[in-house]
Amino acid sequence: AQALVMAPTSFLVTAATAKDGHSVLSVAKEVWSQEGIRGIYRGSSAVAARQATNWASRQGFTELVRPRIKVAGVPGELLAGCVGGALSAWNTPFEVARIHSQSKMYLQGGKKKKNHSEKSSSLLTTMRGVAEERGVGGLYVGLVPRIFQACYQTVFLVCIPRIIDN
Protein backbone atom coordinates (compact mmCIF):
# COMPACT_ATOMS: atom_id res chain seq x y z
CA ALA A 1 0.00 0.00 0.00
CA GLN A 2 2.86 2.37 0.78
CA ALA A 3 4.13 1.93 -2.78
CA LEU A 4 0.83 3.39 -4.08
CA VAL A 5 1.87 6.71 -2.56
CA MET A 6 5.64 6.37 -2.89
CA ALA A 7 5.71 5.41 -6.59
CA PRO A 8 4.21 8.63 -7.98
CA THR A 9 5.92 10.77 -5.35
CA SER A 10 9.37 9.37 -6.07
CA PHE A 11 8.76 9.49 -9.83
CA LEU A 12 7.76 13.16 -9.76
CA VAL A 13 10.73 14.18 -7.62
CA THR A 14 13.13 12.13 -9.76
CA ALA A 15 11.66 13.55 -12.98
CA ALA A 16 11.80 17.12 -11.68
CA THR A 17 15.49 16.74 -10.82
CA ALA A 18 16.20 15.08 -14.17
CA LYS A 19 15.13 18.21 -16.04
CA ASP A 20 16.58 21.39 -14.61
CA GLY A 21 14.14 24.22 -14.01
CA HIS A 22 11.02 22.04 -13.79
CA SER A 23 8.93 22.04 -10.65
CA VAL A 24 7.27 18.89 -9.36
CA LEU A 25 3.87 20.40 -10.19
CA SER A 26 4.85 21.20 -13.79
CA VAL A 27 6.21 17.67 -14.20
CA ALA A 28 3.00 16.21 -12.79
CA LYS A 29 0.86 18.25 -15.21
CA GLU A 30 3.06 17.35 -18.18
CA VAL A 31 3.14 13.62 -17.45
CA TRP A 32 -0.58 13.49 -16.63
CA SER A 33 -1.52 15.24 -19.89
CA GLN A 34 0.71 12.97 -22.00
CA GLU A 35 0.32 9.58 -20.31
CA GLY A 36 -2.33 9.80 -17.60
CA ILE A 37 -2.08 7.77 -14.44
CA ARG A 38 0.15 5.15 -16.07
CA GLY A 39 2.87 7.75 -16.58
CA ILE A 40 2.77 8.80 -12.94
CA TYR A 41 3.42 5.19 -11.85
CA ARG A 42 6.58 4.64 -13.96
CA GLY A 43 9.07 2.52 -12.04
CA SER A 44 6.46 1.38 -9.55
CA SER A 45 7.72 -2.22 -9.47
CA ALA A 46 11.13 -0.98 -8.30
CA VAL A 47 9.48 1.24 -5.68
CA ALA A 48 7.38 -1.70 -4.44
CA ALA A 49 10.45 -3.96 -4.23
CA ARG A 50 12.41 -1.31 -2.38
CA GLN A 51 9.60 -0.44 0.03
CA ALA A 52 8.80 -4.08 0.76
CA THR A 53 12.41 -4.85 1.61
CA ASN A 54 13.45 -1.60 3.35
CA TRP A 55 11.76 -1.79 6.71
CA ALA A 56 11.59 -5.56 6.90
CA SER A 57 15.36 -5.62 6.39
CA ARG A 58 16.04 -2.82 8.86
CA GLN A 59 13.93 -4.39 11.58
CA GLY A 60 15.06 -7.94 10.79
CA PHE A 61 18.78 -7.21 10.64
CA THR A 62 18.57 -5.13 13.82
CA GLU A 63 16.85 -8.01 15.63
CA LEU A 64 19.43 -10.43 14.23
CA VAL A 65 22.47 -8.45 15.42
CA ARG A 66 21.04 -7.16 18.73
CA PRO A 67 21.91 -10.31 20.76
CA ARG A 68 25.38 -10.42 19.18
CA ILE A 69 26.29 -6.88 20.24
CA LYS A 70 28.47 -7.06 23.34
CA VAL A 71 27.85 -3.44 24.36
CA ALA A 72 25.06 -3.13 26.94
CA GLY A 73 22.28 -0.58 27.30
CA VAL A 74 21.50 2.37 25.07
CA PRO A 75 24.89 2.37 23.26
CA GLY A 76 24.40 -1.31 22.36
CA GLU A 77 20.89 -0.65 21.09
CA LEU A 78 22.10 2.26 18.96
CA LEU A 79 24.98 0.16 17.62
CA ALA A 80 22.56 -2.64 16.72
CA GLY A 81 20.42 -0.11 14.84
CA CYS A 82 23.41 1.21 12.92
CA VAL A 83 24.54 -2.28 11.93
CA GLY A 84 20.99 -3.33 11.06
CA GLY A 85 20.50 -0.18 9.00
CA ALA A 86 23.80 -0.63 7.18
CA LEU A 87 22.99 -4.24 6.31
CA SER A 88 19.58 -3.19 5.00
CA ALA A 89 21.25 -1.30 2.17
CA TRP A 90 21.59 -4.61 0.30
CA ASN A 91 18.55 -3.53 -1.73
CA THR A 92 20.31 -0.52 -3.28
CA PRO A 93 19.97 -2.06 -6.78
CA PHE A 94 16.18 -1.59 -6.50
CA GLU A 95 16.66 2.10 -5.80
CA VAL A 96 19.17 2.45 -8.65
CA ALA A 97 16.71 0.72 -11.00
CA ARG A 98 13.90 3.03 -9.86
CA ILE A 99 15.92 6.18 -10.44
CA HIS A 100 17.25 4.89 -13.76
CA SER A 101 13.87 3.86 -15.15
CA GLN A 102 11.97 6.90 -13.92
CA SER A 103 14.46 9.52 -15.06
CA LYS A 104 15.10 7.78 -18.39
CA MET A 105 11.40 7.44 -19.20
CA TYR A 106 10.73 11.05 -18.30
CA LEU A 107 13.65 12.40 -20.30
CA GLN A 108 12.45 10.37 -23.30
CA GLY A 109 8.98 11.82 -22.89
CA GLY A 110 7.50 8.41 -22.12
CA LYS A 111 8.47 7.05 -25.53
CA LYS A 112 10.35 3.78 -25.60
CA LYS A 113 13.30 3.30 -27.90
CA LYS A 114 13.40 0.55 -30.46
CA ASN A 115 16.45 -1.30 -29.15
CA HIS A 116 15.88 -4.30 -26.90
CA SER A 117 17.32 -2.86 -23.70
CA GLU A 118 14.65 -0.17 -23.58
CA LYS A 119 11.76 -2.17 -25.02
CA SER A 120 10.70 -3.40 -21.61
CA SER A 121 10.89 -1.36 -18.43
CA SER A 122 10.52 -4.22 -15.98
CA LEU A 123 12.60 -4.19 -12.82
CA LEU A 124 14.89 -7.03 -13.89
CA THR A 125 15.35 -5.64 -17.39
CA THR A 126 16.29 -2.26 -15.97
CA MET A 127 18.75 -3.81 -13.52
CA ARG A 128 20.29 -5.92 -16.29
CA GLY A 129 20.62 -2.82 -18.48
CA VAL A 130 22.37 -0.86 -15.73
CA ALA A 131 24.75 -3.78 -15.10
CA GLU A 132 25.54 -4.04 -18.83
CA GLU A 133 26.13 -0.29 -19.18
CA ARG A 134 28.07 0.33 -15.94
CA GLY A 135 29.04 -3.10 -14.63
CA VAL A 136 27.62 -4.71 -11.51
CA GLY A 137 29.05 -1.84 -9.44
CA GLY A 138 26.63 0.47 -11.27
CA LEU A 139 23.81 -1.17 -9.33
CA TYR A 140 25.42 0.06 -6.11
CA VAL A 141 25.86 3.72 -7.01
CA GLY A 142 25.03 5.78 -3.93
CA LEU A 143 25.56 2.89 -1.53
CA VAL A 144 27.48 4.85 1.11
CA PRO A 145 24.91 7.67 1.44
CA ARG A 146 22.15 5.03 1.57
CA ILE A 147 23.96 3.23 4.39
CA PHE A 148 24.13 6.45 6.39
CA GLN A 149 20.47 7.21 5.68
CA ALA A 150 19.43 3.68 6.67
CA CYS A 151 21.45 3.87 9.90
CA TYR A 152 19.84 7.17 10.80
CA GLN A 153 16.32 5.98 10.02
CA THR A 154 16.79 2.65 11.79
CA VAL A 155 18.16 4.27 14.93
CA PHE A 156 15.33 6.80 15.11
CA LEU A 157 12.44 4.63 13.98
CA VAL A 158 13.40 1.18 15.29
CA CYS A 159 15.78 1.67 18.23
CA ILE A 160 14.70 4.94 19.87
CA PRO A 161 11.08 3.74 20.31
CA ARG A 162 12.42 0.55 21.88
CA ILE A 163 14.69 2.55 24.21
CA ILE A 164 11.78 4.80 25.20
CA ASP A 165 9.52 1.80 25.74
CA ASN A 166 12.07 0.13 28.04
C-alpha positions in Angstrom: 0.0 0.0 0.0 2.9 2.4 0.8 4.1 1.9 -2.8 0.8 3.4 -4.1 1.9 6.7 -2.6 5.6 6.4 -2.9 5.7 5.4 -6.6 4.2 8.6 -8.0 5.9 10.8 -5.3 9.4 9.4 -6.1 8.8 9.5 -9.8 7.8 13.2 -9.8 10.7 14.2 -7.6 13.1 12.1 -9.8 11.7 13.5 -13.0 11.8 17.1 -11.7 15.5 16.7 -10.8 16.2 15.1 -14.2 15.1 18.2 -16.0 16.6 21.4 -14.6 14.1 24.2 -14.0 11.0 22.0 -13.8 8.9 22.0 -10.7 7.3 18.9 -9.4 3.9 20.4 -10.2 4.9 21.2 -13.8 6.2 17.7 -14.2 3.0 16.2 -12.8 0.9 18.2 -15.2 3.1 17.4 -18.2 3.1 13.6 -17.4 -0.6 13.5 -16.6 -1.5 15.2 -19.9 0.7 13.0 -22.0 0.3 9.6 -20.3 -2.3 9.8 -17.6 -2.1 7.8 -14.4 0.2 5.2 -16.1 2.9 7.7 -16.6 2.8 8.8 -12.9 3.4 5.2 -11.9 6.6 4.6 -14.0 9.1 2.5 -12.0 6.5 1.4 -9.5 7.7 -2.2 -9.5 11.1 -1.0 -8.3 9.5 1.2 -5.7 7.4 -1.7 -4.4 10.4 -4.0 -4.2 12.4 -1.3 -2.4 9.6 -0.4 0.0 8.8 -4.1 0.8 12.4 -4.8 1.6 13.5 -1.6 3.4 11.8 -1.8 6.7 11.6 -5.6 6.9 15.4 -5.6 6.4 16.0 -2.8 8.9 13.9 -4.4 11.6 15.1 -7.9 10.8 18.8 -7.2 10.6 18.6 -5.1 13.8 16.8 -8.0 15.6 19.4 -10.4 14.2 22.5 -8.5 15.4 21.0 -7.2 18.7 21.9 -10.3 20.8 25.4 -10.4 19.2 26.3 -6.9 20.2 28.5 -7.1 23.3 27.8 -3.4 24.4 25.1 -3.1 26.9 22.3 -0.6 27.3 21.5 2.4 25.1 24.9 2.4 23.3 24.4 -1.3 22.4 20.9 -0.7 21.1 22.1 2.3 19.0 25.0 0.2 17.6 22.6 -2.6 16.7 20.4 -0.1 14.8 23.4 1.2 12.9 24.5 -2.3 11.9 21.0 -3.3 11.1 20.5 -0.2 9.0 23.8 -0.6 7.2 23.0 -4.2 6.3 19.6 -3.2 5.0 21.3 -1.3 2.2 21.6 -4.6 0.3 18.5 -3.5 -1.7 20.3 -0.5 -3.3 20.0 -2.1 -6.8 16.2 -1.6 -6.5 16.7 2.1 -5.8 19.2 2.5 -8.6 16.7 0.7 -11.0 13.9 3.0 -9.9 15.9 6.2 -10.4 17.2 4.9 -13.8 13.9 3.9 -15.2 12.0 6.9 -13.9 14.5 9.5 -15.1 15.1 7.8 -18.4 11.4 7.4 -19.2 10.7 11.1 -18.3 13.6 12.4 -20.3 12.4 10.4 -23.3 9.0 11.8 -22.9 7.5 8.4 -22.1 8.5 7.1 -25.5 10.3 3.8 -25.6 13.3 3.3 -27.9 13.4 0.5 -30.5 16.4 -1.3 -29.1 15.9 -4.3 -26.9 17.3 -2.9 -23.7 14.7 -0.2 -23.6 11.8 -2.2 -25.0 10.7 -3.4 -21.6 10.9 -1.4 -18.4 10.5 -4.2 -16.0 12.6 -4.2 -12.8 14.9 -7.0 -13.9 15.3 -5.6 -17.4 16.3 -2.3 -16.0 18.8 -3.8 -13.5 20.3 -5.9 -16.3 20.6 -2.8 -18.5 22.4 -0.9 -15.7 24.7 -3.8 -15.1 25.5 -4.0 -18.8 26.1 -0.3 -19.2 28.1 0.3 -15.9 29.0 -3.1 -14.6 27.6 -4.7 -11.5 29.0 -1.8 -9.4 26.6 0.5 -11.3 23.8 -1.2 -9.3 25.4 0.1 -6.1 25.9 3.7 -7.0 25.0 5.8 -3.9 25.6 2.9 -1.5 27.5 4.9 1.1 24.9 7.7 1.4 22.1 5.0 1.6 24.0 3.2 4.4 24.1 6.5 6.4 20.5 7.2 5.7 19.4 3.7 6.7 21.5 3.9 9.9 19.8 7.2 10.8 16.3 6.0 10.0 16.8 2.6 11.8 18.2 4.3 14.9 15.3 6.8 15.1 12.4 4.6 14.0 13.4 1.2 15.3 15.8 1.7 18.2 14.7 4.9 19.9 11.1 3.7 20.3 12.4 0.5 21.9 14.7 2.5 24.2 11.8 4.8 25.2 9.5 1.8 25.7 12.1 0.1 28.0 
